[in-house]
Amino acid sequence: MFHISDRKINVGILGATGTVGQRFIALLASHPYFVVRSLGASERSAGKPYSKVVNWKQTDPIPAAVRDLIVNPCAPEHFADCTVVFSGLDADVAGDIEGAFRAAELAVFSNAKSYRRDPHVPLIVPLVNAYHLSMVPQQRSLHSPPLKKGFIVTNANCSTTGVVIPLAALERAFGPIESCLITTMQAISGAGYPGVPSLDIFDNVVPYISGEEEKMEWETLKILGGLSEGDDGLKAFDMHARTPLRMSASCTRVPVLEGHTETVSVRFAGGGSALFVVQFDDPMGSAAEC
C-alpha cells in the first residue's frame, strides 16, 4: 500500500501578492502534504513582511503561518529550502523567471500561460490527462544542460479546464469527438482585479475576450490528445491528430460576479451528438492568469 510520508514538502509561491498567489496561499494554508516556506514577489515588495505588502482580497484572513514571512525577490537562490514552486506570476514576466527556477532544479507548477504551448511541457487537468506527466523525463533530458529534478508543468485556462472533463468522459463512453462548438459566459471575477470597467459590463454582454477563444481551442486539443513517439524515440503531444477534432469557441464576459457557464455541442465521429451545459466557479479568479 502507498503511504504518504509524514514529512511535509517545502514549497514556495511566486507572485505571492497577486490574486492568484493569494489563492495559492489560502489553498495551501492547512494542506496535509505541503508547507509554505518562501514567498516571492516584485522588488517593490521584497524585504518586507507579507502582511505589510499584500492587498489581501480573500474571504478568509491571511494565514498566520505566512503573515510575517519576509517576501523575497523571485530568484531561485531565495527558494533553496523548497522542493516545489507554485507560480502565480503574470505571463508578461513568468517565462524567464519560471525557466530560471527549472534550471535551478526546482519543480515548477505554473498557472501562467507562458509554457502551455511548449512541446515538452505537460498541460495538465489531472482527471483527464495525468499520464501526460510522462513527458517530464524527456523535458529534463532535452534541457541544456540536462536536469535531474527540475521541470515545468502548467495548468489550463479556467474555461478549458471546465469543459475538458466532460468531453473526456464523453469520448470514453461514445468514442472520438469529431467537432465541438463552445460558448462561454464568463464572470467578471475572471477579468482579475480591478476587472472590467463598470460602465462596460453593467447590463451588457462583452462579446469578445481577447485571446481566450484561441486558447480554449488549442488547449483542448493538447489535453484530450494522446502522446505519440517518433522514429527518434522522442514523445510528442499529438493534438488529437489521430482522430481530428474541429474546435470552435466563442467567449463572452457577462455581468455575473463569480462563476462561468458554458454551453457545449459535440458531434461524434461514429455518429450522434450531444448538447450540455457546464457551470463552475472560477477557482483562481483571474483571467489575466488563465
The 8 nearest C-alpha neighbors of each residue, nearest first, counted from 0:
[[1, 2, 3, 4, 5, 32, 6, 31],
 [2, 0, 3, 4, 5, 32, 6, 31],
 [3, 1, 4, 0, 5, 6, 32, 7],
 [2, 4, 5, 1, 32, 6, 7, 31],
 [5, 3, 6, 2, 7, 32, 8, 1],
 [4, 6, 7, 3, 32, 2, 31, 8],
 [5, 7, 4, 8, 32, 3, 33, 9],
 [8, 6, 32, 33, 5, 34, 9, 4],
 [7, 9, 33, 32, 34, 10, 6, 82],
 [10, 8, 81, 34, 82, 36, 33, 35],
 [11, 9, 83, 81, 35, 84, 36, 82],
 [10, 12, 37, 84, 38, 35, 36, 81],
 [11, 13, 85, 38, 15, 84, 86, 39],
 [14, 12, 39, 86, 15, 87, 88, 40],
 [13, 15, 88, 40, 87, 20, 16, 17],
 [14, 16, 20, 13, 12, 17, 40, 39],
 [15, 17, 53, 14, 20, 21, 40, 18],
 [18, 16, 20, 19, 15, 14, 21, 87],
 [17, 19, 21, 20, 22, 16, 285, 284],
 [20, 18, 22, 87, 21, 17, 283, 23],
 [21, 19, 15, 87, 23, 17, 14, 22],
 [20, 22, 24, 18, 23, 19, 15, 17],
 [21, 23, 25, 19, 24, 20, 26, 283],
 [22, 24, 20, 26, 21, 25, 27, 19],
 [23, 25, 21, 27, 22, 26, 28, 20],
 [24, 26, 22, 28, 23, 27, 21, 62],
 [27, 25, 23, 24, 28, 22, 30, 29],
 [26, 28, 30, 24, 25, 29, 23, 33],
 [29, 27, 25, 26, 30, 24, 62, 64],
 [30, 28, 27, 31, 26, 34, 25, 33],
 [29, 31, 27, 33, 32, 28, 34, 26],
 [30, 32, 33, 29, 7, 34, 27, 5],
 [33, 31, 7, 30, 8, 34, 6, 5],
 [34, 32, 8, 7, 30, 9, 31, 10],
 [33, 35, 9, 10, 8, 7, 36, 32],
 [36, 34, 10, 11, 37, 9, 33, 27],
 [37, 35, 10, 11, 9, 34, 81, 38],
 [38, 36, 11, 35, 78, 12, 39, 10],
 [39, 37, 12, 70, 11, 15, 71, 13],
 [38, 40, 13, 71, 73, 72, 70, 14],
 [39, 41, 14, 72, 15, 73, 13, 44],
 [42, 40, 43, 44, 72, 45, 73, 39],
 [41, 43, 45, 44, 72, 40, 71, 46],
 [42, 44, 41, 45, 40, 46, 52, 72],
 [43, 45, 42, 41, 52, 47, 40, 70],
 [46, 44, 71, 70, 42, 72, 47, 43],
 [45, 47, 70, 69, 71, 44, 48, 72],
 [46, 48, 69, 45, 70, 44, 49, 51],
 [49, 47, 69, 67, 68, 51, 50, 70],
 [48, 50, 51, 52, 66, 68, 70, 67],
 [49, 51, 66, 48, 52, 53, 67, 61],
 [52, 50, 49, 48, 53, 47, 66, 54],
 [51, 53, 49, 50, 44, 54, 48, 47],
 [54, 52, 16, 55, 50, 51, 49, 17],
 [55, 53, 56, 52, 16, 17, 50, 51],
 [54, 56, 53, 57, 61, 21, 16, 60],
 [57, 55, 54, 58, 18, 21, 59, 53],
 [56, 58, 59, 55, 60, 21, 22, 25],
 [59, 57, 60, 56, 55, 61, 25, 22],
 [58, 60, 57, 61, 25, 62, 56, 55],
 [61, 59, 62, 58, 57, 55, 63, 25],
 [60, 62, 66, 63, 59, 55, 65, 50],
 [63, 61, 64, 65, 60, 28, 66, 25],
 [62, 64, 66, 65, 61, 67, 60, 28],
 [63, 65, 62, 66, 67, 28, 68, 35],
 [64, 66, 68, 63, 67, 62, 49, 61],
 [67, 65, 50, 63, 49, 68, 64, 61],
 [66, 68, 48, 65, 49, 69, 50, 64],
 [69, 67, 65, 48, 49, 66, 70, 38],
 [70, 68, 48, 47, 46, 49, 67, 71],
 [69, 71, 45, 38, 46, 39, 47, 49],
 [72, 70, 39, 45, 38, 46, 73, 40],
 [71, 73, 39, 45, 74, 40, 42, 41],
 [74, 72, 39, 40, 71, 13, 75, 41],
 [73, 75, 72, 76, 77, 96, 78, 100],
 [76, 74, 78, 77, 100, 103, 79, 73],
 [75, 77, 78, 79, 74, 103, 73, 100],
 [76, 78, 75, 79, 74, 71, 72, 37],
 [79, 77, 75, 81, 76, 80, 37, 11],
 [78, 80, 81, 76, 77, 75, 82, 105],
 [81, 79, 78, 9, 82, 36, 10, 77],
 [82, 80, 9, 10, 78, 79, 83, 11],
 [81, 83, 9, 105, 10, 106, 8, 80],
 [84, 82, 10, 106, 81, 105, 107, 11],
 [83, 85, 11, 107, 10, 12, 106, 108],
 [86, 84, 12, 108, 109, 107, 11, 13],
 [87, 85, 109, 13, 88, 12, 110, 108],
 [86, 88, 20, 14, 19, 110, 13, 111],
 [89, 87, 14, 93, 86, 13, 90, 111],
 [88, 90, 91, 93, 92, 288, 111, 87],
 [89, 91, 93, 111, 92, 113, 112, 88],
 [92, 90, 89, 93, 94, 113, 88, 111],
 [93, 91, 90, 94, 89, 95, 96, 88],
 [92, 94, 90, 96, 88, 97, 95, 89],
 [95, 93, 113, 97, 96, 92, 98, 90],
 [94, 96, 98, 97, 93, 99, 92, 100],
 [95, 97, 99, 93, 98, 94, 100, 92],
 [98, 96, 100, 99, 94, 95, 93, 101],
 [97, 99, 95, 101, 96, 100, 94, 102],
 [100, 98, 102, 96, 97, 101, 95, 103],
 [101, 99, 103, 97, 102, 98, 75, 105],
 [100, 102, 149, 105, 98, 150, 104, 103],
 [101, 103, 99, 104, 100, 98, 149, 146],
 [102, 104, 100, 101, 105, 99, 75, 149],
 [149, 105, 103, 148, 101, 102, 146, 100],
 [104, 106, 149, 101, 100, 103, 82, 83],
 [105, 107, 83, 149, 150, 84, 151, 101],
 [108, 106, 151, 84, 85, 150, 109, 105],
 [109, 107, 85, 152, 153, 151, 86, 84],
 [110, 108, 86, 153, 111, 85, 107, 152],
 [109, 111, 87, 154, 86, 153, 288, 112],
 [112, 110, 288, 90, 109, 113, 89, 88],
 [111, 113, 115, 114, 90, 110, 289, 288],
 [112, 114, 94, 90, 111, 115, 93, 116],
 [115, 113, 117, 116, 112, 120, 153, 94],
 [116, 114, 112, 117, 113, 122, 153, 120],
 [115, 117, 114, 118, 113, 120, 112, 218],
 [116, 118, 114, 120, 119, 115, 121, 113],
 [119, 117, 120, 116, 235, 236, 121, 115],
 [118, 120, 138, 117, 134, 121, 137, 235],
 [119, 121, 117, 152, 118, 151, 122, 114],
 [122, 120, 152, 131, 123, 132, 153, 119],
 [123, 121, 153, 154, 115, 155, 222, 152],
 [122, 124, 154, 125, 121, 128, 153, 129],
 [123, 125, 127, 126, 128, 160, 154, 129],
 [126, 124, 129, 127, 128, 123, 130, 154],
 [127, 125, 124, 128, 129, 164, 123, 167],
 [128, 126, 125, 124, 164, 129, 167, 163],
 [129, 127, 130, 131, 125, 124, 123, 222],
 [128, 130, 125, 131, 132, 127, 123, 124],
 [129, 131, 132, 128, 133, 134, 125, 127],
 [132, 130, 133, 129, 128, 121, 134, 123],
 [133, 131, 134, 130, 135, 129, 121, 123],
 [132, 134, 131, 135, 130, 136, 137, 129],
 [133, 135, 132, 137, 136, 131, 138, 119],
 [134, 136, 138, 137, 133, 132, 139, 150],
 [137, 135, 139, 138, 134, 140, 133, 150],
 [136, 138, 140, 139, 135, 134, 141, 119],
 [139, 137, 135, 119, 136, 141, 140, 134],
 [138, 140, 146, 136, 137, 142, 141, 145],
 [139, 141, 145, 137, 142, 138, 136, 146],
 [142, 140, 138, 139, 145, 137, 143, 144],
 [143, 141, 145, 139, 144, 140, 138, 146],
 [144, 142, 145, 141, 146, 140, 139, 102],
 [143, 145, 142, 146, 141, 140, 102, 139],
 [146, 144, 140, 142, 143, 139, 141, 147],
 [145, 147, 139, 149, 148, 140, 144, 142],
 [146, 148, 149, 139, 104, 145, 140, 136],
 [149, 147, 104, 146, 105, 150, 106, 139],
 [104, 150, 148, 105, 101, 106, 146, 147],
 [149, 151, 106, 101, 107, 139, 135, 148],
 [152, 150, 107, 108, 106, 120, 101, 153],
 [151, 153, 108, 121, 120, 109, 107, 122],
 [154, 152, 109, 122, 108, 110, 115, 123],
 [153, 155, 123, 122, 110, 109, 124, 152],
 [156, 154, 160, 157, 159, 122, 153, 123],
 [155, 157, 289, 159, 158, 160, 154, 215],
 [156, 158, 160, 159, 289, 155, 161, 281],
 [159, 157, 161, 160, 156, 162, 215, 259],
 [160, 158, 156, 215, 162, 161, 157, 163],
 [161, 159, 157, 158, 162, 163, 155, 156],
 [160, 162, 158, 159, 163, 164, 157, 277],
 [161, 163, 159, 164, 160, 165, 166, 158],
 [162, 164, 166, 165, 160, 167, 161, 159],
 [163, 165, 167, 166, 162, 127, 168, 161],
 [166, 164, 168, 167, 163, 162, 169, 161],
 [167, 165, 163, 169, 168, 164, 170, 162],
 [166, 168, 170, 164, 169, 165, 163, 171],
 [167, 169, 165, 171, 166, 170, 172, 164],
 [170, 168, 166, 172, 171, 167, 173, 165],
 [171, 169, 174, 167, 175, 173, 172, 168],
 [170, 172, 168, 169, 174, 173, 167, 175],
 [171, 173, 169, 170, 174, 168, 167, 175],
 [174, 172, 170, 169, 171, 175, 267, 269],
 [173, 175, 170, 171, 172, 176, 267, 269],
 [176, 174, 170, 268, 267, 177, 242, 173],
 [175, 177, 267, 268, 178, 266, 244, 170],
 [176, 178, 268, 244, 267, 266, 245, 175],
 [179, 177, 245, 266, 244, 265, 176, 246],
 [178, 180, 265, 246, 264, 245, 247, 181],
 [181, 179, 247, 264, 263, 248, 246, 265],
 [182, 180, 263, 248, 262, 249, 247, 183],
 [183, 181, 249, 262, 261, 250, 248, 263],
 [182, 184, 261, 250, 251, 260, 185, 249],
 [185, 183, 260, 251, 252, 259, 253, 261],
 [186, 184, 259, 252, 253, 183, 251, 260],
 [187, 185, 255, 257, 188, 256, 258, 259],
 [186, 188, 189, 256, 190, 255, 254, 194],
 [189, 187, 190, 186, 284, 257, 191, 256],
 [188, 190, 286, 285, 284, 187, 191, 186],
 [191, 189, 286, 194, 188, 285, 187, 195],
 [190, 192, 285, 194, 189, 188, 286, 287],
 [193, 191, 194, 190, 285, 18, 188, 195],
 [192, 194, 191, 195, 190, 196, 188, 187],
 [195, 193, 192, 190, 191, 187, 196, 188],
 [194, 196, 197, 190, 187, 200, 199, 193],
 [197, 195, 199, 198, 194, 200, 193, 201],
 [196, 198, 200, 199, 201, 195, 194, 254],
 [199, 197, 201, 196, 200, 195, 202, 203],
 [200, 198, 197, 196, 201, 195, 203, 205],
 [199, 201, 203, 197, 198, 254, 202, 204],
 [200, 202, 203, 198, 197, 199, 254, 204],
 [203, 201, 200, 254, 204, 199, 253, 198],
 [204, 202, 200, 201, 205, 254, 253, 199],
 [203, 205, 253, 252, 206, 200, 251, 254],
 [204, 206, 252, 251, 207, 203, 253, 200],
 [207, 205, 251, 204, 252, 250, 208, 249],
 [206, 208, 251, 205, 250, 209, 252, 249],
 [209, 207, 211, 250, 251, 210, 206, 252],
 [208, 210, 211, 207, 212, 250, 213, 251],
 [209, 211, 213, 212, 214, 208, 207, 215],
 [212, 210, 214, 209, 213, 208, 215, 250],
 [211, 213, 248, 215, 214, 210, 249, 250],
 [212, 214, 216, 215, 211, 210, 217, 248],
 [215, 213, 211, 212, 216, 217, 218, 210],
 [214, 216, 212, 218, 159, 213, 217, 219],
 [215, 217, 213, 214, 219, 246, 218, 212],
 [216, 218, 220, 219, 214, 215, 221, 213],
 [219, 217, 221, 215, 220, 216, 214, 222],
 [218, 220, 222, 217, 221, 216, 215, 223],
 [219, 221, 238, 217, 223, 218, 239, 222],
 [222, 220, 238, 218, 224, 219, 223, 217],
 [221, 223, 219, 224, 220, 218, 128, 122],
 [224, 222, 220, 221, 219, 239, 225, 167],
 [225, 223, 239, 238, 221, 222, 220, 237],
 [224, 226, 237, 236, 239, 223, 227, 238],
 [225, 227, 236, 235, 237, 234, 228, 224],
 [228, 226, 235, 234, 237, 236, 225, 229],
 [227, 229, 234, 233, 232, 235, 226, 230],
 [230, 228, 231, 232, 233, 234, 227, 235],
 [229, 231, 232, 228, 233, 234, 227, 235],
 [232, 230, 229, 233, 228, 234, 235, 227],
 [231, 233, 229, 230, 228, 234, 227, 235],
 [234, 232, 228, 231, 229, 235, 230, 137],
 [233, 235, 228, 227, 226, 229, 232, 236],
 [236, 234, 227, 226, 237, 228, 233, 118],
 [235, 237, 226, 238, 225, 227, 221, 224],
 [236, 238, 239, 240, 226, 225, 224, 227],
 [239, 237, 221, 224, 220, 240, 236, 225],
 [238, 240, 224, 237, 220, 241, 243, 242],
 [241, 239, 243, 238, 242, 237, 224, 244],
 [240, 242, 239, 243, 237, 224, 238, 225],
 [241, 243, 240, 239, 244, 175, 177, 176],
 [244, 242, 240, 239, 241, 177, 245, 176],
 [243, 245, 177, 178, 176, 246, 242, 239],
 [246, 244, 178, 179, 177, 243, 247, 180],
 [247, 245, 179, 216, 178, 180, 244, 248],
 [246, 248, 180, 181, 179, 216, 245, 249],
 [247, 249, 181, 212, 182, 180, 250, 216],
 [248, 250, 182, 212, 181, 183, 251, 247],
 [251, 249, 183, 182, 207, 212, 208, 248],
 [250, 252, 206, 184, 207, 205, 183, 185],
 [251, 253, 185, 205, 184, 204, 186, 187],
 [252, 254, 204, 186, 255, 185, 184, 251],
 [255, 253, 200, 201, 187, 186, 256, 203],
 [254, 256, 186, 253, 257, 187, 258, 185],
 [257, 255, 187, 186, 188, 254, 258, 253],
 [258, 256, 186, 188, 255, 280, 187, 281],
 [257, 259, 280, 279, 281, 186, 260, 185],
 [258, 260, 185, 279, 186, 278, 184, 280],
 [261, 259, 278, 184, 277, 183, 185, 279],
 [262, 260, 183, 277, 182, 276, 184, 263],
 [261, 263, 276, 182, 181, 275, 277, 183],
 [262, 264, 181, 275, 274, 180, 276, 261],
 [263, 265, 274, 180, 179, 273, 181, 275],
 [266, 264, 179, 273, 272, 178, 180, 274],
 [267, 265, 272, 178, 177, 176, 271, 179],
 [266, 268, 176, 177, 270, 269, 271, 175],
 [267, 269, 177, 270, 176, 175, 266, 174],
 [268, 270, 267, 271, 174, 175, 173, 176],
 [271, 269, 267, 268, 266, 272, 177, 176],
 [270, 272, 267, 266, 269, 273, 268, 265],
 [271, 273, 266, 265, 267, 270, 274, 264],
 [272, 274, 265, 264, 266, 275, 271, 263],
 [275, 273, 264, 263, 265, 272, 276, 262],
 [276, 274, 263, 262, 273, 264, 277, 261],
 [275, 277, 262, 261, 263, 278, 260, 274],
 [276, 278, 261, 260, 262, 279, 275, 162],
 [279, 277, 260, 259, 261, 276, 258, 280],
 [278, 280, 258, 259, 281, 260, 277, 161],
 [279, 281, 258, 282, 259, 257, 278, 284],
 [280, 282, 284, 258, 283, 279, 157, 259],
 [283, 281, 284, 280, 157, 22, 279, 285],
 [282, 284, 19, 281, 285, 22, 18, 157],
 [285, 283, 189, 281, 188, 282, 191, 286],
 [286, 284, 191, 189, 287, 190, 288, 283],
 [287, 285, 289, 189, 190, 288, 191, 284],
 [286, 288, 285, 289, 191, 190, 89, 189],
 [287, 289, 286, 111, 285, 89, 110, 90],
 [288, 156, 286, 157, 287, 285, 111, 112]]
